[in-house]
Amino acid sequence: MIAPGGEDAAEGAVEVGRFLGDVPGLLVRAAGLLGQLDAVTRNALEQGPETVADIGRAEARRSRWTVAALWVIAGLLAWLILLLMR
């Protein structure tokens, strides 16, 4: 005969056992992910000056188009206000 709550305790013990059985695999996966993260961060910091310059040029082009678009919008709004004020 199982004491009250004994079945829950037995099920809990089984779950703990399963989890503890999975721990080595989880640790191996965590170590692999940390290795990949280390490689990504190390490689990202080793970008050459050419790469940095290319990124800067791309950002400058994007910024120019953004500024141009904002000026067009401002001009259209001014034109619309002038039309509405007449």
WOPE-V330051 format. One record per residue. RES is the residue in one letter. OMEGA is omega in degrees with one decimal (999 if undefined). BURIAL is I if it has 16 or more other C-alpha atoms within 10 Angstrom, else O. D_CENTER is the distance of its C-alpha to the mean C-alpha in whole Angstrom. Layout:
((RES | OMEGA | BURIAL | D_CENTER) (RES | OMEGA | BURIAL | D_CENTER))
This chain:
((M | -179.1 | O | 53) (I | -180.0 | O | 50) (A | 177.5 | O | 50) (P | -178.9 | O | 48) (G | -178.8 | O | 44) (G | 178.6 | O | 45) (E | 178.2 | O | 43) (D | 179.3 | O | 40) (A | 179.4 | O | 40) (A | 177.9 | O | 41) (E | 177.5 | O | 38) (G | 179.3 | O | 36) (A | 178.4 | O | 37) (V | 179.5 | O | 36) (E | 177.3 | O | 33) (V | 178.1 | O | 32) (G | 177.8 | O | 34) (R | -179.8 | O | 31) (F | 179.9 | O | 29) (L | 176.0 | O | 30) (G | 179.6 | O | 31) (D | -174.5 | O | 27) (V | 180.0 | O | 26) (P | 177.8 | O | 27) (G | 177.6 | O | 25) (L | 179.3 | O | 22) (L | 177.6 | O | 23) (V | 178.0 | O | 23) (R | 179.8 | O | 20) (A | 178.8 | O | 18) (A | 178.0 | O | 20) (G | 178.7 | O | 19) (L | 177.5 | O | 15) (L | 176.3 | O | 16) (G | 177.9 | O | 18) (Q | 178.8 | O | 15) (L | 178.1 | O | 13) (D | 179.9 | O | 16) (A | -179.6 | O | 17) (V | -178.1 | O | 14) (T | 179.2 | O | 14) (R | -179.4 | O | 18) (N | 179.7 | O | 17) (A | -179.9 | O | 15) (L | -177.8 | O | 18) (E | 179.6 | O | 21) (Q | -179.3 | O | 20) (G | -179.8 | O | 24) (P | 179.0 | O | 25) (E | -180.0 | O | 25) (T | 179.4 | O | 22) (V | 178.7 | O | 21) (A | 177.6 | O | 24) (D | 178.2 | O | 23) (I | 178.3 | O | 20) (G | 178.9 | O | 22) (R | 179.1 | O | 24) (A | 178.6 | O | 21) (E | 179.4 | O | 20) (A | 177.7 | O | 24) (R | -179.7 | O | 25) (R | -179.5 | O | 22) (S | 178.7 | O | 23) (R | -179.9 | O | 27) (W | 177.8 | O | 26) (T | 179.1 | O | 25) (V | 179.7 | O | 28) (A | 179.9 | O | 30) (A | 178.9 | O | 29) (L | 177.5 | O | 29) (W | 177.6 | O | 32) (V | 178.9 | O | 33) (I | 179.5 | O | 32) (A | 178.3 | O | 34) (G | 178.7 | O | 37) (L | 177.6 | O | 37) (L | 178.2 | O | 37) (A | 179.0 | O | 40) (W | 179.5 | O | 42) (L | 177.9 | O | 41) (I | 178.2 | O | 42) (L | 178.9 | O | 45) (L | -178.6 | O | 46) (L | -178.8 | O | 46) (M | -177.9 | O | 48) (R | 999 | O | 51))
